[in-house]
Amino acid sequence: MIIVGEKLNSSIKRVAEAIEKRDAATIQDLAKRQADAGADFLDVNAAIRVSQELDDLTWMVEAVLAVTDKPLCIDSPNPKAIAKGLALYKAAGRSERPLVNSITGEPDRIQGILPLVAEYKCPVVALTSDETGIPSTVEDRVRIAGKIVVEAEKYGVPREDIYFDPLVLPVSTDVRNGAIFMDSLRTIKAEYPGVKTISGLSNISYGLPKRKIVNRAFLITALAAGMDAAIMDPLDMDIMALLKATELVLGQDDFCMNYLTAYRAGLLGEVQSKA
């Protein structure tokens, strides 16, 4: 599974304060620790101060690129911010492609961001929502995914570069929400062969106690359902250990190498301490 490190997000109070104070040390420490913990991409979001997003994102991207070779996930609903982040990344001369987060089924988002995805030939997160919001049914989420696939093809964006997020809603509001997400994920992958899938973890547990337990169960279930990537906290050693063990059990870890490598590096959290 591809891991997108979630910790460099301006919705997190500590990160927002670091951006405002131009505290590069805090941002760079979070970047390096996530990279060392196994993140494949580092999500970079500076959208909390809307009027200053372009300046904040420029500073943040430059700070992160200075300390890690990991590719970035440029995260914003604003096409201008996406364009700025991609240009900075390209100017840094990085060979690995960045990830764009995100488009939706809304015409403005499609028309504003898909041309950038095509220009920079990078993968993109696609949310199964549109101008009416997040659908409550599997059928409507799959319908939006189909619309995005058609629009992406017009711009020459291959299916393999689309990471659909079926948008899990809290089980505290409807206990069926987890199952709806899993059904949407499976159906999207079956209807549109070649596309990939992704999700954050925290929405599933909103409003519940001991949220990390629910998040971990969601990740394992989603991985078994075929999810390709997760936006998550790679600094949580326990969830990373469960991820490695689940990949092993599902036959996704040839010769157990990833699991054994993580064990030898001391990255299996409580699992290692109880061995």
N, C-alpha and C positions, 0 to 999 in steps of 0.2 A: 504494500500500500504506500502511496505517495503521501508524505506528511508535510502539511503547510503550517509552519509555526505561527501561532496566533497572537503572540505576546506584544508585538509592536503595533498596537492598535490604540488610536487616540481616545477611544471610548473607555480605556482603562485609566483611572485617575493618575497613577504614577507616570504613565507615558504622556498623558496630556500635560502634566506639570513639567516634565522634561522637555517637551516640545516648546512650551511657552518660555522656559528659562534658557533654551538652547543648551541643555545639559547633555552634551554628546556622550559623556562617559556612561550615563545610565542607558541610553539607547544602544550604544555599542556593546555594553555588557550583556544586555538581553539578546542582541543579535548573535554574539559569539557563543553564549551558553545554549541557545536553541540549536545553532549549527552543530555544536559539539554533541548535543543530546540526540541528534539524528534527524533533524528537520531537513527535508529536501528543498523546500522553498521557505522564504521568510516573507510573510504578509506584512506590508507596510501601508498603514492607514493614517492620514493626517486630516481627516475630514471634520473633526470636532469643531474647529473654528472655520466656518464656511467661508467667510470673507477673506481669510488669510491662508486658505488651503494650499494654493500654489506655492507660496513662499515656504510654508511649513513642510510641504512634501519635498520640495527641492532640498531643503536643509536635511531632512530625515533620510532621504535616499542617499545623499552624498555621505552622510555619517555612517550609514550601514555598509555601503560599498567599500568604504575605507578599511573595514576590518574583517570582511568575510568574502569568500568566493561563491557562496551559495546564491543561486538565482532568486530574484525577488518576485513577489506577487504584488502587483500594483493595485491597490484596493481603494476604489472611489466610485460613487455614482455619477461623477462629473466627467464628461469626456475631455474637458480641458486639462483636468488633473491627470487623467490616464495618459493623455498625449505628452504631458510634461514628464511624467515618470518614465515612460517608454523612451523618450528622447535622452534623458539622463542616463538611463541604463545602456542604451546603444553607444552613447558617447564614451562610456567607461570601457568599451571594447570587450564586453563579456561575450563568450562564445555560446553559453547555455541560454536557451530562450526564457524570457520572463513569462509570468502568468498574469492575465488580466482578470480582475474581480470587480465588477461583473456586468453582464447584460441581463435584461429581462425580456419579456414579450412586448413591452411598451415600445411603440414606434420610435419615440425620441431616443431611447436608449439604444435600440438597434441601429438607427441611422447615425447616432453620434459615436458609437464605440466600435461597431463591426468594421468600419473602414480602417480604423487604427489596428485592429487585430489582423486584418488582411495585409496592411502595409508592413507591419513588423513580423508577420508570419509567426505569431505566438498563440499558445492555447488560451482559452477564455472560460471562465465560470459563467454558466447560464442558469439563472433562477427561473423556476417554473411559476412565475407570477406575471401579471400584466396590469393594465390600467384599472382593472376591477379588483385587484388585490390577489391574495393567495387563494386558489380554489380549494374547496373542501373535498373534492372528489378526485379519485385516481384519473378518471377519464379526462377531466379538464386540465389536469397537470400534464398529462400525456399530449393533449391537444396543443398546449402552449409549446411543449418541447418540439412538436412537429413543425409548428410555425417558425420557431427559431432555426431548425435544421434547414428549412426551405430558404429562409433569409440568408443564412450563413453560406449556403451554396451559391447564392447570387454574387457574393463577394469573394468566392473562391476559397472559403475557409473549410477545410476538410472536417468530416465528422470526428476524426480521431483527435482533433484539437478542441472539441467541445466537451466541457465537464459540466454535466447537468446536476444541479442541486434541486431535488424535489421538495425541499423546504419543510422540514419536520416542524410541527407545532407541539406545544406542551401536552403531555399526557394528563397533566393535572386539570386541563379544561375539557379533554375528551380522551378517554382511555384508548380509543381506536387510532389516535394520531400516529403512533409508532407503526402500526400495521399498515396504515394508509401510505406512509412514507416508503416502507419496504415494498409494497405492491407497486407503487409508482416507479421506484427505482428499477425493479425487475422488468416492468412493462416497457419503460423507456428504452432499456438496453435491448429488449427483444424486438421492439418495433423499429428501432433505428440502429441496426448493427454498426459497430465501430465507435459509437459515442462512448464517453466515459462518464463516471458519476462521482460526486463529491458532496460533503456536508460538513457543517460545523456540528458540535456535539451539545452545546449548552442549552439550546431551546427545549430539547426533549424533557429536561428536568425542572424547568421553571416552576416555582411555587411549591416545590417538594423539599423535604429535609434530606440530608445526606446526598446531595445532588451528584457527587462524583460517582456514587455507586450506579445510579441510573445512566449517567453518561457512558460509563464503561460498558454496561450491558448493551446500550445502544450501538456503540462502536463495534463490538463483537458480532452482534446480530447483523448490522449493516455490512460488515466484511463478509460474513457468510452469505449474504444476499447478493454479493457481487460488487459492492462499492469499491471504487478504485483509489480514492483519495479522501483525506480528512483534514479539515482545518481544526487544529487541536493544540494542546499544550505539551510540547515534547519534554518539558521539564518535569512533568508528572511521571516519575519512574515506574509507578505501579501500572498506569494505563499503557505505557510503552512496553512493559513486560508482558501484559496480557495481549497486546497486539502481536508481539513476536511469537508468543505461544499459539495464538489463534492461526496465524499464517502457517505455522508449522503443522498444526492439526488439519488444516484445510489442504495440505499438500502444495503450498505456495513457497516453500523454503527448501530448495534442493540441497540434499545431504545435511539438512539442519544447520547450514552454515550461518545464516543470519542470527539464529537463536544462540548458537554456540559463540559466535563473535561478540554478541551483546553480553553474554554471561562472562566471558573472559575480560571484557572491558568494564565489568561491574555495573551494567546498565539494566539489571533485571529487578531492581528494587527489592521489595519484601520477599519476592520469590527466591532471590539469591540468599538472603539472610536466613531463610528457613530450610535451605537445602541441606 
